[in-house]
Structures are given as structure tokens and as C-alpha cells.
Amino acid sequence: MDLIAQIAFVVMLGAASLLFARNINRIRKVILLGKDDGIHPDKNKAWQNVMLLALGQKKMFANIPVAIMHFIIYAGFIIINIEVLEIVLDGILGTHRLFAAPLGGFYNWLINAFEWLALGVLLVCVIFLVRRNIMKIRRFISRDLDGWPRSDANYILIAEIILMSLFLLMNASENLLAQRGVGHYAEHPAGPFVISGSLSTLLSGLSTTTLLVIERTSWWVHIAGILAFLNYLPYSKHLHILFAFPNAYYARTNNYGELSNMPAIQKEVVLAMGGDITANPVLSSLPEAPPDHFGAKDITDLGWKNLLDAYSCTECGRCSTACPANSTGKLLSPRTIMMKTRDRAETVSRQLQETGSWNGDSKALLHDYITEEELRACTTCNACVEACPVSINPLDIIVQLRRHLILDESKSPAAWNSMFSNIENNFAPWKFSPDERETWING
């Protein structure tokens, strides 16, 4: 590689890295607008979650054939990056097959393994395209994926097919160039490799000049495509490739069926029941005045983990498939809850970029993005939380928005109002005073 090519490569790599860092920082800023959840995970359980859920994809194996195919793509993304590291170093240093000499015979074994993996990724991506666009699987034809979400999924699969094809084409053309004794290809030969070696027979009739063009074009477009893919991630649901790891680390490890209390409400209940709040350090540390509002109306009222959840969502639809409300035709879709939360976060992010701060606008997550009807349909069964492969909790967002509806906006179903009134006046859901609560047993 000549000096001009080296400089061009370093500029391209630097620009792509800076742009990616800028986009991740943009997302980080909007996530940190969320409230402090007071999350302090048990490190042993947290790392276990990372290894089993994010790295091992434990929940995916509820459907073994799909899990295996997904794992092939995932392994391809992780493992083939070793090959990408060599390409990056070759581009910076102006070398060719930098790792071939130090690794000796192991290098050929490694690249052969990469090629088999690349072929597996290519085939699985084709299968996934068929599943999404031809087989009409219910969770992939849902209306909440209309428009960009459906296109996004297809674009990424097509991009991976192109990248894997370029990798194999690069190796195939290089193999022929080495056989013909061309320059550094012959000086530092590698291969032949199994997959690209078979592919090279299709190129054997081409001239040396044409092969040089194919090899160099494949090399440059392959690495440029990977850098473009990297910068596409912050605008795509495929950001979960990176965010699944911190999301799994900070996931709740306590009982999924346990809803979090609202300390301010709990304090009032304890006092109303004649209890002593001094025995509870959390309640006794609360200010005397009640909070300005309860629950969540916008993303700044949610916790930062809720926003990390939204950016980690894979839009796979397993949550909505498991949701009994969604299955019976209700408007609620836990997947849509996460997608709308991320959409709102992106709106906020744009103002952060333009002005450097978030001063609010005329809209909010509640009502403008997520409707009352969606929230009312939730049975709080936790099926969506249990189904999510990357430890996302749509239920927590739903509950916080419902709390705001009821406590701040006094909007609750008519059937609930009498129960609330009884709890407020009689400390129980029934219309009996505390003194008369046991009279039903008489006689």
C-alpha cells in the first residue's frame, strides 16, 4: 500500500471513529436526562446476566433453530472482527496480511474458520430476509413495524450479505494473484482457503489487472462498509449489538413480579395508618412537602435505565407475542412502548444537539406518543419482561405512566374510582368503615 493510500485510510478511520464517538455521546447525554434509579447491582449476578443473556443469548434458545441461526450471525459479528483488526492495522501500517507470518500455520486455520463463519452468516441472513418478508411471521408483519423499522431490519441483513461476500471475494482474488506471482501477494502468500479457494475457480479466467481491481475494491469497500455500519448503529435498532451488554449488567435481578413502591405515597400511607416512618430510613429521609408530581409524563421523569432499555430494544417482538393484551386484539404492544420511548428520546436528543440543553417542548411521552388506551390494556403480568432476550422492562415504563395518569391527572376507569375512594376513606377497597370491617361474620 502506497503512502497516499495509507493517509487516505487513516483519515477515513479517524473520521469514522470520531463520528461514532460523537453519536454515542449524543445518546449518552439523553439517557442521563433520566432520573437516578438508585440501581446498585450485585456484581456477581450482574456479570452472570452479561455472560448468560448478552453473550450467551440464553433466552433466545427458547426457539432452538432460530437461536442457532442468530448465534451464527452474532458470532460472525464478534469473531470476524479479529480479521477486521488485521485489515485496520494493514491500512495504517501499509502492510499486507500482518498476522500471517507471526501466526504461521494457525493463520490459515483461522481464516478458514472465518470463511466458514462468513458463509454461515451470509446464508442465515438470506433465511432471515425470507422469514421477514415472505413467510409473514406474525411479529414481523405487525403494523408497528411499518415504515422505517421494517426497512431498517432489511437494510442491515442486506449489508451483512454484502460485507461477507466482499470478504470472500477479496480472499478469492488474492489467492489467484498469489498463484500468478504478483507483487506482495506472492511475497506474503496466505491460503488457499476452502471457501474462497472454490470461489477463485470462477475468477480464474479474468486478467491479472482485473483481479487486482477486484481485490483492492473488495478490500476498501469491505472496511469502508464496516465503518459505515458502525456509524449506522446509533440510528438503528441494531444498537442492541453494543447496548445489550450494559443493559444486561444493570437489569433487575430481583423478583420480576415485584413492582417498585413510590416512597412518597408509601410515607403518606404509613402516616395515615398511624405507623412510624422513623423506622424506615428511606421514608424518614424524604422532604416534608409532597413531590410536585407523581409517576412519569415525559422521558425526563423516567429512570436512566428505562431510557437505556429503549435504546437497547431489538424490536424483535417477542414481548408483544407474549403479551396477553396484544394477543386478544388490544391496542397495547410492549414493543411499541419501547419504540415510542426511543422516538421521544431522539426528539429530545435533537434539541440537546441544537441548543445544548433540554427546555421542553409542546409534547410529552404520555398522550403524544403513548395513549391512555395502550396503558389501560396492560395486565402487569410481566410476560413481556420475561420474554425479552436482552432484559428490557416495558412494564416499568407503563406503570410509571399510569401512575401519572391516576395520581396527577385523576384519569382512571370509572370502576376504579369507588375503590380508590374506599381506600382513601376506609383504608380498604370495600365500602365499610374500619370499625365495621368484621361485622359480616355476625350470624
N, C-alpha and C positions, 0 to 999 in steps of 0.2 A: 504494500500500500504506500503510495507516494505521500509527500508532506502535505499537499493540498487536500488530499482525501482525509488524512489524519485530522487536519484542522477542521474540516467540514464536519467530520464525525464528532469531534469534541464539542463543537458549537451546538450541533443537534442534540447531543446527550445532555449538555448543560442546560439548554433552553427547555427541554422536556422535563428535566428534573426540577428546575425552578418553578415551572408551571404547575407540576404536580404538587409540590410543596405548598404553593400558594392556594391551590384548590382545597387541599386537606386542611390548611389553616383556616380557610373560609368556613368549612363545615365545623371545625373545632369551635370557632367563635360562636356559632349559632347554637351548638349543643350546650355550651357553657352558659347560655342565657337561661337554661333550665335551672330550677331550684336544686339546692343541695339535698339529695335524698338521704344523706346520712348513711350511705352504703359503706360498710366495712366488712368485706367478705372474709370468710375463713380461708386462708391461703391454700390450705390442703384441698378443701372442697373446690375452691375456685380453679386451681390448676387441674384438678381431676375433670372438671367441666370442660376446660380448654382441650384437654387430651381426648376425652371421650366424645364430646359434642362437636367442637370446632374442627379438631384434627382428625378424629376417628369417625366422625359423622354417624354416631350411634343411632340417632333417631331415624336416619334415612333408611336403615336396614329393616324397618317395618315392611318395606316392599323390596325384597332382595334383588330382583332383576334390575329395577331402576336404580337401586343403591349402588350396585356394581358398576353400572354404566356411568353414574355420576362420579363415582370414585375414580374411574379411569380418567375422566376429564380433569378432576381435581388433582390427581397425581401428576397428570401431564403438566398442569399449570405450575405445580411446585417443583417437580423434578427436572423438567426441561429447562428451567431457569438456570441450572448448572451450565447447560450448553450456552445459554444467553450470556452468562458471566464470561465465558471464553470469547464470545463474539465481541462483547464490550471491551475486554482487555486487548484483543487483537486490533480493534478500531482505534483505541487510544495509543497503543504502542507501535502500531504499524507492523505487527507480526502476523503469522498465519498458523492456525492450529497450535496455539501456545502450550496447551496441556498435553499434546501428543507425545513429545519426547520424554517429559518427566514421568508420565504415567505408563509409557511402554505399551505392552500388550493389553493392559487393563483398559486403555483408552478406547481401543476398537470394541471391546466388550461393552463399554459404557455407551458409546454412540449407537451401537447396535440395539441396546436396550431402549435408548431414546427413540430410535426409529420405530421400533415395535410399538412403543407407547404413543408416538405421533400418529401412527396408523390407527391405533385404537381410538384415540381422540377424534380423528377425522371421521371414522365410521360411526362412533357414538353421536357425534354432532349431527350427522345425517339422520340418524334414527330419531334424535330429539326434534329435529325440524319436522319430520313426518308426524311425530306424536302431537306436536303443537298445531300443525296446520292442516293435516289430512285426517288423522284419526278422531279429531274432535272430542278429546277428553274433556269432561265437564269443567274441571277447574281451569282449563286453558281457553275455553270459549266463553267464559263469563264476561258479561258486559263491562265489568270494572277494569278489564284489560284492553278495552277498545282504544285505538289511537296509539300514542307513544309507547305505553307499556308492552303491548304485543310486538310492536316493531323493534323495540329495544332488545327483547329476548331473541328475535330472529337475527338482528344485526350481529349480536355477539357470537351466535353459533356460526354464522357465515364467516365472520372474521377469523374464528378459530380454525375453520376448514382451510381458509386461505393461508394462514400462518403455518399450519402443519404441512400443507402442500409445498410451500416455498422452502421449508426446511429440507424436505425430501428431494425437491428439485435441485437445490443447491448442492447437496451431497452427491446426487447422481451425476450432474455435470462436472463436478470437481473430480470424481472418480475417473471419468473419461479423459480429462485434462492431464491427470497424473499418469495415466497409461500412455498418453501421447508424448510425455516428457516435457510438458510445458512449464517453464519457469519454476516458481516456488512450489507449485502443486506437485512437481516431481521431486523437488529437493526435500520436502517435508510431507511425504505421502501418508495418508490415513485411509484405512479401509482395505479392500472394498467392504461395504456394509450390506447386510442381507436385503433390506427393502429397497434402498436407493441403488444397490447393485443390479437388482432386477429391473428397476426403472431405467437405468442407464442404457439398456439394450434398445429402448425406444428412441434414445437420442443419438445412438451411435452413427447414424447417417449424416449428422449435422457437421458443419465445418468447425474447425478449432476456434475461429473468430466468433462464430455464433455461440459456441459453448461458453466462451469467455464472457460474452454479453449476458447469457442466461445465468451463469454462476454469480457474476458481480451484481446483476439486477436482483436476483433472489436474495443475496446477502444483504444488500442495502434495504430492499423493501421489507424483508423479514424483520430486521432490527428496527426500522422506522415504524413498521406496523405494531411492534410490541410497545414502543414508546408512545405511539398514538393510542393504543389500547389502555395503557397506564393512565393517560390523561382523559380517557373516556370514562373511566370508572367513577369519578366523582359525580358524574351526571347520569349514572346508570344504576339500576338495581343490583348490578354486579359488584357494587362496592362491598357487598357482603363477603366477597373473597378476602378482604382485609379486615372488615369490621366485625366479622363473626368471632374473631379471637378475643378482643376486649369485651365484646358483648357477652360471650360465654363466661369470661372471668368474673364479670360483675353481676351475673344472673343470680336471682334469688335461689337459695338452696334450702329454704325452709318449706313448710307445707304449702303447696300451691293453693289449697282451699282456704287459706287464712288471709282474709282481707286486712289491710292495714287500718288501724284506728286513726281518727283525727284527734290529736291531743287536745285541741281547744274545745271540741264537743265533749270529749271524754271528761274533761275537767268540769264542765257545767253539769254533766250527768252525776258525777261523783258528789259534787256540792249539793245538787238537788235532792239526792238520796241520803244526805246527811253524812257523807263519808269524809275522810280526812285526806286531803291531797298532799299533805306534807310527807306522807309515807311513800309517795311516788316522786322521785327526783325529776322526771320529765315534766309532770304536771305542775309541780311546785315551782319550776323554773320559768313557766310561761308568764308573760306580762298580764297585769290585771285587766287591761282593756281587751275585749274580744278582737279577733282579726277583722280587717276591713272586708274580706270576702272569704268564701269557703270553696273548696274544690278548685276546678280549673276551667277557665273560659278560653284562654289562649295558650300558646306553647310556652310562654314565659311563666305560666302558673304550673306547668308540668315539671317533673324532675328531669335532670340531665340524662338519666338512664332511659326515660321514656323517649327522648329525642335520639339517643344512640340507638335504641330499638328501631325507630323509624328509618334511620339511615342504614341499618343492618338488614332490613326486610328484603327477602329474596323474591317476594311476590309469587311464591310457588303455589299458594292457595290451599296448602294442607290445613291451615287454620279454618278457612271458610268451609272446606269439605267436612271437617269435624264438627262444625257449629250446628247445633240442632235448630236454631232460629233460621239460619240460612237455608238449611235443608228443607224446611217447611214453607219456604217462599217468603219469609220476612225480608225486610229491606237490609237488615244487618249483614255485613260481611267484614269479619275481623281483618282480612287483607286490605279492604278498602279503608278501614280506620287507620291502618299504618301508612298507607299510600297518601291519604289526605293529610295526615300529620306531617309527613315529609314534604308534601306540596306547600303546606303553610310555612314550614321551616325554611324552604327555599325562597318564598316570598320575603320573609324576614331577612334572610341572608342577603338578598339583593339590596335592601335598604342599608344594611350594615356596610356593604361594599361601597355604596354611593355616598353615604353621609358619615360613616364611621361609628354610628350609634343607632339604636333602635328606639324610636319615639312613638311607636304605634301607628296604626292607620285606621281606616273606617271599617275594617273587617276583623273577624276573630275566628279561631278554630271552631268554636261552638256556634251553630246556626249557619255560618257562611260556608263552612267546609263539611262539618258533620251535623246531621239533623237530629232533632228530638226523636223522630221515628226510629232511626237506627239505634239510638241509645236505649230506648224503651224495650226494644226487642231482645236485648241481652238477658240471659237467664243466670249469668255469673257462674256457669258450670265449670269453667276452666278448661274446657275441651280444646280451645284454641291455643292456650298456653302449653298444654301437654303435647299438642301435635307439632308445634314449631320446632324445626330442626336446629335453629340457632338461638334458642332461649329468649324469644321475644314475648312480651306480655301485653297483648292488645287490651286485655281485661282491665289492667290498671288505668289505662287512659280512659276507657269507657266509664269506670266507676268514678274517677275524678270529675269528668264532665257531668255525670248525673248528679253528683253531689252539688255542683254549682247550680244546676237547674233547680234542684229542690230547695237548697238552703238559701241561695241568693235571689233566684228568680221566682221562687214559690210556684214552680211549674211541676206538678206531679199529677198522675192519673187520679180522677175523682175518687176511685175506690180506695186510694191510699190515704186521702185526706182525713177521713174519720179515724183511721188507725193512728195517724200522726197526732191528731187532736187528743185521742185517748192516752197515748204515750206521754204527751206533754202534761195533761191534767191528772191522769190516774197512774202514771208510771208503768203502764201495761197496755197491750193492744186492745183490751176489752173495755166495754163501757161500764165498768164498776169502779167505785172508789176503792182505795186500798183497804178501808175498813170493812168493805162488803165483799172482798175478793173470795172469801171462803164460804159465803152463805149458800152457794149452790150445793154444798154437801148436806145441808139440813134435810132431814126426811129421807 
